[in-house]
Amino acid sequence: MLGIDMRYRVIYEPAGKALEYSPLALNVYRGCEHACGYCYSPNVLHMDREDFVHPQLRKGLLRKVKADAIDMERNRDTRNVLLSFTCDPYQQFDTIHHITRDALATLFEHGVHATVLTKGGRRSERDFDLLAAHTDLATYATTLVFMDDTIRERYEPRAAPMEERFAALKKAHDSGVPTWASLEPVYYPQQTFALVRKTHEYVDLYKVGRLNYEPEAALIDWHGFGHDIVALLESLGKAYYIKNDLRAAMVIDNETHRIPGKR
């Protein structure tokens, strides 16, 4: 791909910590109704949180996705595109507009690899026929932070209940669609361990990242948690990726026999 201008219109290369999750991304809406308390997106988009939870359509998005997909196909750009970092592709707003399905169909039509990362639960299942028809290009991922729905409602008030997310992951997996789970941010290590034990039979890969910027983060032994989650994942034979901030916390006095990262 040397010598090719890789800049696209709405598909972009994320920066910083997001780049650990995907080399490319596409945000199908501006804003998100889920109102997650730990969400960084309003700051990234320079939006007031009250405005952010009232999503908006992005003008001309599908036309630009089409043009980008054609360019990616022409450029032989095989990098994965994640939907989405700054919004949920299967928030309630999408049940009205169906932009996510149209965007995915366009990407698959041009051979573009795509991952949906969602807390939408049952809402996301309506597009499983599309994912299952393109298992060579599609991946389904879900964010799992809390095992306890009572606590989940406090931090993710409008996202899908946990049982819906578990069911959607299993349904995607049973349909032959590769799956992964984002265990980030970690608020309660014991709940994170429980989430892995609950889902390991139908999650192919786990991506783990620590809690940052919140007072609760100082209460967790990140070194111990990091090594314990790796031990659990390895005992279950699961593939995993430990994000850089957590991996750094697993290092003591620069002496590491092995710093877990990818497996």
C-alpha positions in Angstrom: 0.0 0.0 0.0 3.0 2.2 -0.3 2.4 5.5 -2.1 -1.3 5.3 -1.6 -3.2 8.2 0.1 -4.9 6.3 3.0 -7.0 9.2 4.2 -10.7 8.4 4.1 -13.8 10.5 4.6 -15.6 9.1 7.6 -13.5 6.0 8.3 -10.5 7.1 10.3 -7.4 5.9 12.2 -8.1 6.2 16.0 -5.4 7.7 18.3 -4.1 6.8 21.7 -5.7 4.0 23.7 -8.4 3.4 21.1 -5.8 2.3 18.5 -5.1 -0.7 20.7 -8.6 -1.9 19.9 -8.8 -1.4 16.1 -6.6 0.2 13.4 -9.7 1.9 11.8 -13.0 3.1 13.1 -16.4 4.5 11.9 -18.8 6.4 14.2 -22.2 5.9 12.7 -24.0 8.5 14.9 -23.0 11.6 16.7 -23.9 11.0 20.4 -25.2 8.0 22.3 -28.3 7.5 24.4 -26.8 4.9 26.7 -25.5 7.7 29.0 -22.7 5.6 30.5 -21.1 7.4 33.4 -17.5 6.5 32.5 -17.9 7.5 28.8 -15.0 9.6 27.4 -16.8 10.5 24.1 -18.4 13.8 25.1 -15.0 15.1 26.0 -13.5 13.8 22.8 -16.2 15.4 20.7 -16.3 18.6 22.8 -20.0 18.1 23.6 -22.0 18.8 26.7 -23.1 15.5 28.2 -26.7 16.5 28.1 -26.4 17.1 24.4 -24.4 14.0 23.8 -27.2 11.7 25.1 -29.5 13.0 22.3 -27.9 11.4 19.2 -27.9 13.0 15.8 -27.6 11.7 12.3 -24.3 12.4 10.5 -25.1 14.2 7.2 -24.2 12.2 4.1 -22.7 9.4 6.2 -23.8 6.4 4.1 -22.6 8.1 0.9 -19.2 8.7 2.4 -19.1 5.1 3.8 -19.7 3.9 0.2 -16.9 6.1 -1.1 -14.5 5.0 1.6 -15.4 1.3 1.1 -14.7 1.6 -2.6 -11.3 3.3 -1.8 -10.4 0.6 0.7 -11.2 -2.1 -1.8 -9.1 -0.3 -4.5 -6.3 0.2 -2.1 -6.4 -3.4 -0.9 -6.6 -2.0 2.6 -7.4 -5.0 4.8 -7.4 -3.2 8.1 -10.4 -3.8 10.4 -13.0 -1.1 10.9 -14.7 -0.9 14.3 -18.2 0.5 14.8 -18.0 2.5 17.0 -15.8 4.3 19.5 -17.8 7.5 20.2 -21.3 6.0 20.0 -23.0 2.6 20.3 -24.1 1.3 16.8 -27.1 -0.4 18.4 -28.5 2.3 20.7 -32.3 2.8 20.5 -31.8 5.6 17.9 -30.6 2.9 15.4 -34.0 1.0 15.6 -35.5 4.1 13.9 -32.7 4.9 11.3 -31.0 1.5 10.7 -27.8 3.3 9.7 -25.6 0.6 11.2 -27.0 -2.2 9.0 -26.7 -0.1 5.9 -23.1 0.8 6.7 -22.1 -2.8 7.5 -23.8 -4.0 4.2 -21.7 -1.5 2.3 -18.5 -2.4 4.0 -19.0 -6.2 3.4 -20.0 -5.6 -0.2 -16.5 -4.2 -0.8 -14.7 -6.8 1.2 -14.0 -4.6 4.2 -13.5 -6.3 7.6 -15.7 -4.8 10.3 -16.4 -5.3 14.0 -19.4 -4.1 15.9 -18.7 -3.2 19.5 -22.0 -2.7 21.4 -23.9 -2.8 24.6 -27.2 -3.0 22.6 -27.9 -6.7 23.5 -31.1 -7.8 21.8 -31.2 -4.8 19.5 -28.1 -5.9 17.8 -29.5 -9.4 16.9 -31.6 -8.1 14.1 -28.4 -7.8 12.0 -27.0 -11.2 12.8 -28.2 -12.5 9.5 -25.9 -10.0 7.8 -22.9 -10.9 10.1 -23.5 -14.6 9.7 -23.5 -14.2 5.9 -20.0 -12.7 6.1 -18.2 -14.6 8.8 -15.0 -14.1 7.0 -15.3 -10.3 7.4 -17.5 -9.8 10.5 -16.8 -9.8 14.2 -19.2 -9.2 17.0 -18.0 -7.7 20.3 -19.7 -6.6 23.5 -18.5 -4.5 26.5 -18.8 -6.4 29.8 -18.1 -4.3 32.9 -20.6 -5.5 35.6 -22.0 -8.8 36.4 -24.5 -7.2 38.8 -27.3 -5.5 36.8 -28.1 -3.3 39.8 -24.7 -1.8 39.7 -24.8 -1.8 35.9 -27.9 0.4 35.9 -26.0 3.0 37.9 -23.1 3.3 35.4 -24.8 2.2 32.1 -28.4 3.3 32.7 -29.8 2.9 29.2 -27.6 0.1 27.9 -28.9 -3.4 27.5 -29.1 -5.7 30.6 -26.3 -8.1 31.1 -28.3 -11.2 30.3 -29.2 -9.7 26.9 -25.5 -9.1 26.2 -24.6 -12.7 27.1 -27.4 -14.1 24.9 -26.3 -11.9 22.0 -22.7 -13.1 22.3 -23.7 -16.7 22.4 -26.1 -16.3 19.4 -23.4 -14.6 17.3 -20.9 -17.3 18.3 -23.3 -20.1 17.5 -23.9 -18.5 14.1 -20.2 -18.8 13.3 -19.4 -15.1 13.9 -16.1 -14.5 15.7 -16.7 -12.8 19.1 -14.7 -10.8 21.6 -15.5 -9.0 24.8 -14.1 -5.7 26.1 -13.5 -6.0 29.9 -12.9 -2.3 30.3 -13.1 -0.3 32.5 -12.6 -2.7 35.4 -14.4 -1.3 38.5 -14.8 -4.6 40.5 -12.2 -7.3 39.8 -14.3 -10.1 41.3 -17.1 -9.2 38.8 -14.7 -9.2 35.9 -13.5 -12.7 36.9 -17.2 -13.8 37.1 -17.9 -12.3 33.7 -15.1 -14.4 32.1 -16.3 -17.6 33.8 -19.9 -16.8 32.6 -19.0 -16.2 29.0 -15.8 -18.1 28.1 -17.6 -20.8 26.2 -18.8 -18.4 23.5 -16.3 -15.5 23.6 -13.2 -16.1 21.4 -11.1 -13.2 22.7 -11.0 -10.9 25.7 -9.5 -7.4 25.7 -8.8 -6.1 29.2 -8.2 -2.5 30.4 -8.0 -0.9 33.7 -10.2 1.9 35.2 -8.5 5.3 34.8 -9.3 8.8 36.1 -11.9 7.7 38.7 -11.3 7.7 42.5 -12.2 4.0 42.6 -9.1 3.2 40.5 -6.8 3.9 43.5 -8.5 1.2 45.5 -7.5 -1.7 43.1 -4.3 -3.7 43.2 -3.7 -3.5 39.4 -0.6 -5.6 39.5 -2.4 -8.4 41.3 -5.5 -8.1 39.2 -3.6 -8.2 35.9 -1.7 -11.4 36.8 -4.9 -13.0 38.2 -7.0 -12.2 35.1 -4.2 -13.6 32.8 -4.0 -16.7 34.9 -7.8 -17.2 34.7 -7.8 -16.6 30.9 -4.9 -19.0 30.3 -6.5 -21.7 32.5 -9.5 -21.5 30.3 -7.5 -21.6 27.1 -8.7 -18.2 26.0 -7.0 -15.7 23.7 -6.6 -12.2 25.3 -5.1 -8.8 24.9 -4.0 -6.8 27.9 -4.1 -3.1 27.2 -0.9 -1.0 27.7 -2.0 0.8 30.8 -2.8 -2.4 32.7 0.2 -4.1 31.3 2.4 -1.3 32.7 0.8 -1.8 36.1 1.9 -5.4 36.1 5.6 -4.4 36.0 7.4 -4.1 39.4 11.0 -2.7 39.6 11.4 -3.4 35.8 11.7 -7.1 36.6 9.3 -9.1 34.5 9.7 -12.7 33.5 6.9 -12.1 31.0 4.6 -9.1 30.5 1.3 -10.5 29.2 -0.1 -8.7 26.3 -1.4 -10.7 23.3 -2.0 -14.4 23.3 
